[in-house]
């Protein structure tokens, strides 16, 4: 009888221990363990991150980091960290959290436009994915890559078409570059290539001209007319005489560093640069800025007209007055120059 009591006691103690252990396991794995009010929180795990880096991001988001540590160790997450952007939903348990940060890398929206230089673009992209600006700039200017794909440093910016794209946050600089090359080729459909050929321009030349059109006019409804003017000039062998190219040429000089040219003067027309389209015939060697897609499409679909000149319209700022003759143009130009002077814009 005494032996039976001992056995029952041992059995009950065993059951209690097993129950406590089962509760601990259940609590560790399946009890909610989040500690934030928003519906979703995100962590960004760098490439080759250690568990300590992941833990430091998780700690303020979880009620019991030690319980998470125990399960992460048991499930071997500690030795199998995955890079990327991961979501943790309010009310998740440790098991769900580990499953999420182990296998559910979420993409991010990467957007860019109106970048004037590759350095600017690299800086913009580095704010949205893991790759830093130095690595991105090095990838963008890699001479082997550029030569292989028909670009130069002057035309390389034209490969990056402004838009929104989905990338994984842990995308490398080289992967970003390769994806942008694919998007560039995807943009240049047979129909668009045929239009460029009809204009006697290469895709890079189309984008170079589009960069000038875009700097002249941000109005999508006016850009085809501006493009038509420049194409008319190219057709008859007239210099482009594009003021934005003079600004670009000036900004390459030390004396214009950290300045803003609001008014193009005759002194700017004397700058010795291949981008000075008052002194040089044809297109400059490359882009002067990143054009919007609307400007590229405007060059490919220009308005057909006989205009050779245009100047900003003081009565309709943002738009221009177009002229077929130099005399008419000079009249419009004098009116605009009077407007600039009245506003105290002298340089």
C-alpha positions as CSV (number, residue, x, y, z in Angstrom):
1,X,0.0,0.0,0.0
2,X,2.8,2.4,1.0
3,X,4.6,1.6,-2.3
4,X,1.5,2.4,-4.3
5,X,1.2,5.8,-2.6
6,X,4.8,6.6,-3.5
7,X,4.2,5.6,-7.1
8,X,1.1,7.7,-7.3
9,X,3.0,10.6,-5.8
10,X,5.9,10.2,-8.3
11,X,3.4,10.0,-11.1
12,X,1.6,13.1,-10.0
13,X,4.8,15.0,-9.7
14,X,5.8,13.8,-13.1
15,X,2.6,15.0,-14.6
16,X,3.0,18.3,-12.9
17,X,6.5,18.7,-14.2
18,X,5.4,17.6,-17.7
19,X,2.4,20.0,-17.5
20,X,4.7,22.9,-16.5
21,X,7.1,22.0,-19.2
22,X,4.3,21.8,-21.8
23,X,2.9,25.1,-20.6
24,X,6.4,26.6,-20.9
25,X,6.8,25.2,-24.4
26,X,3.3,26.4,-25.4
27,X,3.9,29.8,-23.9
28,X,7.3,30.2,-25.6
29,X,6.0,29.1,-29.0
30,X,2.4,30.2,-29.2
31,X,1.6,33.0,-26.8
32,X,1.4,36.5,-28.3
33,X,4.8,38.3,-27.7
34,X,4.5,41.7,-29.4
35,X,4.9,45.0,-27.6
36,X,3.9,47.7,-30.1
37,X,0.6,49.5,-30.9
38,X,0.8,49.7,-34.7
39,X,-0.7,46.9,-36.8
40,X,2.7,46.0,-38.3
41,X,6.4,46.6,-37.4
42,X,9.3,46.0,-39.8
43,X,12.9,45.0,-39.2
44,X,15.7,45.3,-41.7
45,X,18.3,42.6,-41.5
46,X,21.6,43.4,-43.2
47,X,23.5,40.9,-45.3
48,X,25.7,38.7,-43.1
49,X,24.1,40.0,-40.0
50,X,24.7,38.3,-36.6
51,X,21.9,37.3,-34.3
52,X,22.8,40.1,-32.0
53,X,22.0,42.6,-34.7
54,X,18.6,41.0,-35.3
55,X,18.0,40.8,-31.5
56,X,18.7,44.5,-31.0
57,X,15.9,45.4,-33.5
58,X,13.5,42.9,-32.0
59,X,14.0,43.7,-28.3
60,X,11.9,46.9,-28.3
61,X,9.2,45.2,-30.3
62,X,8.8,42.1,-28.0
63,X,7.4,41.6,-24.5
64,X,9.8,38.7,-23.6
65,X,13.0,38.7,-25.6
66,X,14.5,35.8,-23.5
67,X,11.6,33.6,-24.5
68,X,12.2,34.5,-28.1
69,X,15.9,33.8,-27.7
70,X,15.1,30.3,-26.4
71,X,12.9,29.4,-29.3
72,X,15.3,31.0,-31.9
73,X,18.0,28.8,-30.5
74,X,15.9,25.7,-30.6
75,X,14.7,26.3,-34.2
76,X,18.3,27.1,-35.2
77,X,17.4,30.5,-36.4
78,X,20.4,31.9,-34.5
79,X,22.8,30.2,-37.0
80,X,20.7,30.7,-40.1
81,X,20.0,34.5,-40.3
82,X,18.3,35.7,-43.5
83,X,18.8,39.2,-44.9
84,X,15.9,41.4,-45.9
85,X,12.9,43.4,-44.8
86,X,10.5,41.5,-42.6
87,X,7.1,42.2,-41.1
88,X,6.0,41.5,-37.6
89,X,2.2,41.7,-37.0
90,X,0.7,42.8,-33.7
91,X,-0.2,39.7,-31.7
92,X,2.2,37.4,-33.3
93,X,3.8,34.6,-31.2
94,X,7.5,33.7,-31.2
95,X,7.0,30.8,-33.7
96,X,5.2,33.0,-36.2
97,X,7.8,35.8,-35.8
98,X,10.7,33.3,-36.5
99,X,8.8,31.9,-39.5
100,X,8.3,35.4,-40.8
101,X,11.9,36.7,-40.4
102,X,13.3,33.4,-41.7
103,X,11.4,33.2,-45.0
104,X,9.1,36.1,-45.8
105,X,11.4,38.8,-47.3
106,X,9.2,41.6,-48.3
107,X,10.0,43.9,-51.3
108,X,10.2,47.7,-51.0
109,X,9.1,50.4,-53.5
110,X,12.1,52.1,-55.0
111,X,11.3,55.4,-56.7
112,X,13.5,58.1,-58.3
113,X,13.3,61.0,-60.7
114,X,15.0,64.3,-61.6
115,X,18.5,63.3,-60.5
116,X,21.1,65.4,-62.2
117,X,24.1,63.2,-61.7
118,X,24.9,59.5,-61.1
119,X,26.2,60.5,-57.7
120,X,22.8,62.0,-56.9
121,X,21.0,58.9,-58.1
122,X,23.3,56.7,-56.0
123,X,22.6,58.7,-53.0
124,X,18.8,58.6,-53.6
125,X,18.8,54.8,-54.1
126,X,21.0,54.2,-51.0
127,X,18.2,55.7,-48.9
128,X,15.9,52.9,-50.1
129,X,17.9,49.7,-50.3
130,X,20.8,48.2,-48.3
131,X,23.5,49.0,-50.9
132,X,25.4,52.2,-49.9
133,X,26.0,55.1,-52.3
134,X,29.7,54.4,-52.8
135,X,28.9,50.8,-54.0
136,X,26.1,52.0,-56.2
137,X,28.1,54.7,-57.8
138,X,31.0,52.3,-58.4
139,X,28.6,49.9,-60.1
140,X,27.0,52.6,-62.2
141,X,30.3,53.9,-63.4
142,X,32.1,50.6,-63.9
143,X,33.9,51.0,-67.3
144,X,33.6,47.4,-68.3
145,X,29.9,47.3,-67.7
146,X,29.3,50.6,-69.6
147,X,31.4,49.6,-72.6
148,X,29.8,46.2,-72.8
149,X,26.3,47.7,-72.9
150,X,27.0,50.6,-75.2
151,X,27.2,53.4,-72.6
152,X,29.7,56.0,-71.6
153,X,30.0,57.9,-68.4
154,X,28.3,60.8,-70.1
155,X,25.3,58.7,-71.2
156,X,25.1,56.2,-68.3
157,X,22.5,58.2,-66.4
158,X,20.1,57.6,-69.3
159,X,20.0,53.9,-68.4
160,X,18.0,54.7,-65.3
161,X,14.4,55.5,-66.3
162,X,12.6,57.4,-63.6
163,X,9.7,55.3,-62.2
164,X,8.7,53.2,-59.2
165,X,10.1,49.6,-59.0
166,X,9.9,46.8,-56.5
167,X,13.2,45.5,-55.1
168,X,14.1,43.4,-52.1
169,X,15.7,45.7,-49.5
170,X,18.9,43.6,-49.4
171,X,19.5,44.1,-53.1
172,X,23.2,44.6,-54.0
173,X,24.5,47.5,-56.1
174,X,25.2,45.2,-59.0
175,X,21.8,43.6,-58.8
176,X,20.2,47.0,-58.8
177,X,22.2,48.0,-61.9
178,X,21.4,44.8,-63.8
179,X,17.7,45.2,-63.1
180,X,17.7,48.8,-64.4
181,X,19.4,47.6,-67.5
182,X,16.6,45.1,-68.1
183,X,14.0,47.9,-67.5
184,X,15.9,50.1,-70.0
185,X,15.7,47.3,-72.7
186,X,12.1,46.7,-71.8
187,X,11.3,50.4,-72.4
188,X,12.9,50.3,-75.9
189,X,10.3,48.3,-77.7
190,X,10.5,47.7,-81.4
191,X,8.0,50.5,-81.9
192,X,10.1,53.0,-80.0
193,X,13.3,51.9,-81.7
194,X,11.6,52.5,-85.0
195,X,10.5,56.0,-84.0
196,X,14.1,56.8,-82.9
197,X,15.5,55.5,-86.2
198,X,13.0,57.6,-88.1
199,X,14.4,60.7,-86.3
200,X,17.9,59.4,-87.1
201,X,18.7,59.2,-83.4
202,X,20.0,56.4,-81.2
203,X,18.2,55.6,-78.0
204,X,21.0,57.4,-76.0
205,X,20.6,60.4,-78.3
206,X,16.9,60.4,-77.8
207,X,17.4,60.5,-74.0
208,X,20.1,63.2,-74.3
209,X,17.7,65.4,-76.2
210,X,14.9,64.5,-73.8
211,X,17.1,65.8,-70.9
212,X,17.3,69.2,-72.7
213,X,13.6,69.2,-73.4
214,X,12.8,68.4,-69.8
215,X,15.1,71.1,-68.4
216,X,13.4,73.6,-70.8
217,X,9.8,72.6,-69.9
218,X,8.3,70.6,-67.1
219,X,4.9,70.8,-68.8
220,X,4.1,67.4,-70.4
221,X,1.6,69.1,-72.8
222,X,4.3,71.5,-74.1
223,X,7.2,69.1,-74.3
224,X,6.3,67.7,-77.8
225,X,6.3,71.2,-79.2
226,X,9.7,72.0,-77.5
227,X,11.1,68.7,-78.9
228,X,9.8,69.7,-82.3
229,X,11.8,72.9,-82.2
230,X,15.1,71.1,-81.4
231,X,14.5,68.5,-84.0
232,X,13.8,71.2,-86.6
233,X,17.2,72.8,-85.7
234,X,19.0,69.5,-85.9
235,X,17.4,68.8,-89.3
236,X,18.6,72.1,-90.9
237,X,22.1,72.0,-89.2
238,X,21.3,74.9,-86.8
239,X,22.9,74.9,-83.4
240,X,20.6,73.8,-80.6
241,X,21.3,76.9,-78.7
242,X,19.8,75.4,-75.6
243,X,20.2,77.5,-72.4
244,X,20.1,74.5,-70.1
245,X,23.2,73.1,-71.7
246,X,25.0,76.3,-70.9
247,X,24.0,76.0,-67.3
248,X,25.3,72.4,-67.2
249,X,28.6,73.5,-68.8
250,X,29.0,76.3,-66.3
251,X,28.3,74.1,-63.3
252,X,31.2,71.9,-64.2
253,X,33.5,74.9,-63.6
254,X,34.9,75.8,-60.1
255,X,33.7,79.4,-60.2
256,X,30.1,78.2,-60.5
257,X,30.3,75.7,-57.7
258,X,27.4,76.1,-55.2
259,X,25.8,78.8,-57.3
260,X,22.4,78.9,-59.1
261,X,22.2,80.5,-62.5
262,X,18.8,82.0,-62.9
263,X,19.5,84.0,-66.0
264,X,21.7,82.9,-68.9
265,X,24.0,85.7,-70.0
266,X,26.3,86.2,-73.0
267,X,29.3,85.3,-70.8
268,X,27.9,81.8,-70.5
269,X,27.8,81.4,-74.2
270,X,31.6,81.7,-74.3
271,X,32.3,78.7,-72.1
272,X,34.5,76.2,-73.8
273,X,32.7,72.9,-73.3
274,X,31.2,70.2,-75.6
275,X,28.0,70.9,-73.8
276,X,27.9,74.5,-75.1
277,X,25.3,74.1,-77.8
278,X,25.8,77.7,-78.9
279,X,29.3,76.9,-80.0
280,X,28.9,73.3,-81.0
281,X,26.6,71.7,-83.6
282,X,24.5,68.7,-82.8
283,X,23.7,67.1,-79.5
284,X,26.0,67.3,-76.5
285,X,27.9,64.1,-75.6
286,X,25.4,63.1,-72.9
287,X,22.6,63.9,-70.6
288,X,22.4,67.2,-68.7
289,X,19.9,65.7,-66.2
290,X,17.5,62.8,-65.8
291,X,14.4,63.4,-68.0
292,X,10.9,62.3,-67.1
293,X,9.4,59.6,-69.2
294,X,7.1,62.3,-70.6
295,X,10.1,64.1,-72.1
296,X,11.5,60.9,-73.7
297,X,8.1,60.2,-75.2
298,X,7.8,63.8,-76.4
299,X,11.0,63.4,-78.4
300,X,9.8,60.2,-79.9
301,X,6.4,61.8,-80.7
302,X,7.3,65.4,-81.4
303,X,4.8,68.0,-82.6
304,X,5.1,68.7,-86.3
305,X,5.5,72.4,-86.9
306,X,7.8,75.1,-88.4
307,X,8.9,76.8,-85.2
308,X,12.6,77.4,-84.7
309,X,12.6,79.5,-81.6
310,X,11.0,79.8,-78.2
311,X,11.3,81.8,-75.1
312,X,9.7,81.7,-71.6
313,X,6.3,83.4,-71.4
314,X,6.2,86.0,-68.6
315,X,2.4,86.0,-68.7
316,X,2.2,82.2,-68.4
317,X,5.1,81.1,-66.3
318,X,6.2,77.5,-66.9
319,X,5.2,77.8,-70.6
320,X,6.9,79.4,-73.7
321,X,6.1,81.5,-76.7
322,X,7.2,80.0,-80.0
323,X,8.3,81.8,-83.1
324,X,9.1,80.9,-86.7
325,X,11.2,83.9,-87.4
326,X,14.2,85.4,-85.5
327,X,12.5,88.8,-85.6
328,X,9.4,87.5,-83.9
329,X,11.5,85.6,-81.4
330,X,13.6,88.7,-80.5
331,X,10.4,90.6,-79.8
332,X,9.2,87.8,-77.4
333,X,12.7,87.6,-75.8
334,X,12.9,91.4,-75.1
335,X,9.6,91.2,-73.3
336,X,10.8,88.3,-71.2
337,X,14.1,90.0,-70.4
338,X,12.2,93.1,-69.2
339,X,10.2,90.8,-66.9
340,X,13.4,89.3,-65.5
341,X,14.8,92.7,-64.9
342,X,11.6,93.9,-63.2
343,X,12.0,90.9,-60.8
344,X,15.6,91.8,-60.0
345,X,16.9,88.6,-61.7
346,X,20.2,89.7,-63.3
347,X,22.3,86.6,-63.0
